[in-house]
């Protein structure tokens, strides 16, 4: 049995983690055995074990911005020393033939490439722009320690050009199982307690400054000034260390006079229900989002999508056909793109159907399984030569 060590940086059920489940399923579909390493316990553990894969919990030294200090780097180095030794032993005892690192935050994957001489695949979900020295060093490290470097969007690959050879770069779009979203039938308006005639506009994302919760509320302010029949929904909890943003969000709602017009539902696992209950979905990221899975999920649910015009969203949303692309720094202009959708149910339906068809054709889980499986087969074939 061919075994693949899978390394991930979280245990939540947001975009990169949900895609990890699909990657594990792709490995199993290829007749291989995944051994998954997560840094701590969380809802992702159950999702992974449900696939039949083995999960090991090990604080393997996830790279975070807080580590970019002398004390942080020392702590990270200690974690990496310990985890590298532990995982090197695991690779040898389980006869692992391939290491698959899901996210550039998992530094240990590259170290294992050196200690075990096994083939190593990086799967990059991030677009790092600053600080420039950090971007340069990390991408050079990825280049030195990866046999293949997958990007979830062309925007991700373009961002690494120059530091990672083109021969190593490969584009594989994330795929989703569109059926739960297409089939969802949930009355979210009833849960929230608003009339069915109201237009429900929502966003789903971890609470972080670049995910755009504040920008979403700035747009909501402009829309609320000229539409009475709208309500806004925010879904997601904070990254560890960013809980202070909850207070900033509450203050922004108060300053904009949006009390009673915004429902913050926090962390939810029933995302198909949330998507199915919206009328319009928005991705308000103020920095480039590599390939936001929530956009695909909204399109699969038949919802028009308004997204900021950078990152992977520009490869997903067809402007004027499946939704609209808007500025990430001009809330009033962005808000103007909602007006026709709010007023015109036919346009919402038309764009929603176009988006749904696009997901089924270009971003299906079957295509993802096929493309990722082929890459794993190629790497194992090289390993055996």
DAJO-V642496 format. One record per residue. N is the residue number from 1. RES is the residue in one letter. SS is DSSP state (a for helix, b for strand, c for the rest). NEAR is the number of other ideal C-beta (glycine too) atoms within 8 Angstrom. Layout:
BEGIN
n;res;ss;near
N;RES;SS;NEAR
N;RES;SS;NEAR
END
This chain:
BEGIN
n;res;ss;near
1;X;c;4
2;X;c;9
3;X;b;13
4;X;b;15
5;X;b;15
6;X;b;15
7;X;b;14
8;X;b;15
9;X;c;10
10;X;c;12
11;X;c;11
12;X;c;9
13;X;c;8
14;X;c;10
15;X;a;10
16;X;a;12
17;X;a;13
18;X;a;11
19;X;a;13
20;X;a;14
21;X;a;12
22;X;a;15
23;X;a;13
24;X;a;14
25;X;a;10
26;X;a;13
27;X;a;16
28;X;a;13
29;X;a;8
30;X;c;9
31;X;c;5
32;X;c;12
33;X;b;11
34;X;b;13
35;X;b;14
36;X;b;13
37;X;b;14
38;X;b;16
39;X;c;12
40;X;c;7
41;X;c;6
42;X;c;9
43;X;a;9
44;X;a;15
45;X;a;12
46;X;a;7
47;X;a;11
48;X;a;14
49;X;a;10
50;X;a;6
51;X;c;11
52;X;c;5
53;X;c;14
54;X;b;8
55;X;b;10
56;X;b;9
57;X;b;9
58;X;c;10
59;X;c;8
60;X;c;13
61;X;c;10
62;X;b;11
63;X;c;10
64;X;c;7
65;X;a;4
66;X;a;7
67;X;a;10
68;X;c;7
69;X;c;7
70;X;a;5
71;X;a;6
72;X;a;11
73;X;a;10
74;X;a;8
75;X;a;9
76;X;a;12
77;X;a;8
78;X;a;8
79;X;a;11
80;X;a;13
81;X;a;8
82;X;a;8
83;X;a;13
84;X;a;12
85;X;a;8
86;X;a;9
87;X;a;15
88;X;a;11
89;X;a;8
90;X;a;12
91;X;a;13
92;X;a;9
93;X;a;6
94;X;c;9
95;X;c;6
96;X;b;14
97;X;b;10
98;X;b;16
99;X;b;16
100;X;b;15
101;X;b;14
102;X;b;14
103;X;c;12
104;X;c;12
105;X;c;9
106;X;b;14
107;X;c;12
108;X;a;13
109;X;a;14
110;X;a;15
111;X;a;11
112;X;a;16
113;X;a;14
114;X;a;8
115;X;a;8
116;X;a;11
117;X;c;5
118;X;c;12
119;X;b;11
120;X;b;15
121;X;b;16
122;X;b;14
123;X;b;11
124;X;b;14
125;X;c;13
126;X;c;9
127;X;c;11
128;X;c;10
129;X;c;8
130;X;c;6
131;X;c;5
132;X;a;7
133;X;a;6
134;X;a;10
135;X;a;12
136;X;a;9
137;X;a;8
138;X;a;11
139;X;a;12
140;X;a;9
141;X;a;10
142;X;a;16
143;X;a;12
144;X;a;7
145;X;a;12
146;X;c;15
147;X;c;9
148;X;b;10
149;X;b;14
150;X;b;13
151;X;b;14
152;X;c;14
153;X;c;13
154;X;a;9
155;X;a;15
156;X;a;16
157;X;a;11
158;X;a;7
159;X;a;10
160;X;a;14
161;X;b;9
162;X;c;4
163;X;c;10
164;X;b;13
165;X;c;6
166;X;a;6
167;X;a;4
168;X;a;11
169;X;b;12
170;X;b;9
171;X;b;9
172;X;c;11
173;X;c;12
174;X;c;13
175;X;c;12
176;X;b;14
177;X;c;7
178;X;c;12
179;X;a;6
180;X;a;8
181;X;a;14
182;X;a;10
183;X;a;7
184;X;c;12
185;X;c;4
186;X;c;11
187;X;c;6
188;X;a;13
189;X;a;12
190;X;a;7
191;X;a;8
192;X;a;10
193;X;c;4
194;X;c;7
195;X;c;6
196;X;c;5
197;X;c;4
198;X;c;10
199;X;b;10
200;X;b;16
201;X;b;15
202;X;b;13
203;X;b;15
204;X;b;10
205;X;c;15
206;X;c;10
207;X;b;13
208;X;c;10
209;X;a;7
210;X;a;7
211;X;a;13
212;X;c;14
213;X;a;13
214;X;a;10
215;X;a;13
216;X;a;13
217;X;a;15
218;X;a;11
219;X;a;14
220;X;a;14
221;X;a;12
222;X;a;11
223;X;a;13
224;X;a;12
225;X;c;5
226;X;c;6
227;X;c;9
228;X;c;3
229;X;c;8
230;X;b;13
231;X;b;13
232;X;b;14
233;X;b;15
234;X;b;13
235;X;b;13
236;X;c;13
237;X;c;6
238;X;b;11
239;X;c;7
240;X;c;5
241;X;c;5
242;X;c;10
243;X;c;7
244;X;c;6
245;X;a;12
246;X;a;9
247;X;a;7
248;X;a;9
249;X;a;14
250;X;a;8
251;X;a;8
252;X;a;11
253;X;a;11
254;X;a;9
255;X;a;6
256;X;c;11
257;X;c;7
258;X;c;13
259;X;c;7
260;X;c;4
261;X;c;9
262;X;b;13
263;X;b;8
264;X;b;6
265;X;b;8
266;X;b;7
267;X;c;6
268;X;c;8
269;X;c;6
270;X;c;7
271;X;a;11
272;X;a;13
273;X;a;10
274;X;a;16
275;X;a;16
276;X;a;12
277;X;a;12
278;X;c;15
279;X;c;8
280;X;b;16
281;X;b;17
282;X;b;12
283;X;b;16
284;X;c;14
285;X;c;17
286;X;c;11
287;X;c;10
288;X;c;11
289;X;c;14
290;X;c;15
291;X;c;15
292;X;c;16
293;X;a;11
294;X;a;13
295;X;a;15
296;X;a;13
297;X;a;13
298;X;a;14
299;X;a;17
300;X;a;15
301;X;c;16
302;X;c;10
303;X;c;14
304;X;b;14
305;X;b;16
306;X;b;15
307;X;b;16
308;X;b;17
309;X;c;10
310;X;c;11
311;X;c;15
312;X;c;16
313;X;a;16
314;X;a;10
315;X;a;9
316;X;a;14
317;X;c;14
318;X;c;8
319;X;b;8
320;X;c;4
321;X;c;7
322;X;c;11
323;X;b;13
324;X;b;10
325;X;b;11
326;X;b;11
327;X;c;8
328;X;c;12
329;X;c;4
330;X;c;6
331;X;a;10
332;X;a;7
333;X;a;9
334;X;a;14
335;X;a;11
336;X;a;7
337;X;c;11
338;X;c;12
339;X;a;10
340;X;a;8
341;X;a;14
342;X;a;12
343;X;a;5
344;X;c;8
345;X;a;5
346;X;a;6
347;X;a;10
348;X;a;13
349;X;a;9
350;X;a;8
351;X;a;13
352;X;a;13
353;X;a;9
354;X;a;11
355;X;a;18
356;X;a;14
357;X;a;8
358;X;a;13
359;X;a;14
360;X;a;9
361;X;a;7
362;X;a;7
363;X;c;14
364;X;b;12
365;X;a;10
366;X;a;7
367;X;a;11
368;X;a;15
369;X;a;13
370;X;a;8
371;X;a;9
372;X;a;12
373;X;a;12
374;X;a;8
375;X;a;13
376;X;a;16
377;X;a;9
378;X;a;8
379;X;a;13
380;X;a;13
381;X;a;8
382;X;a;9
383;X;a;10
384;X;a;5
385;X;c;4
END
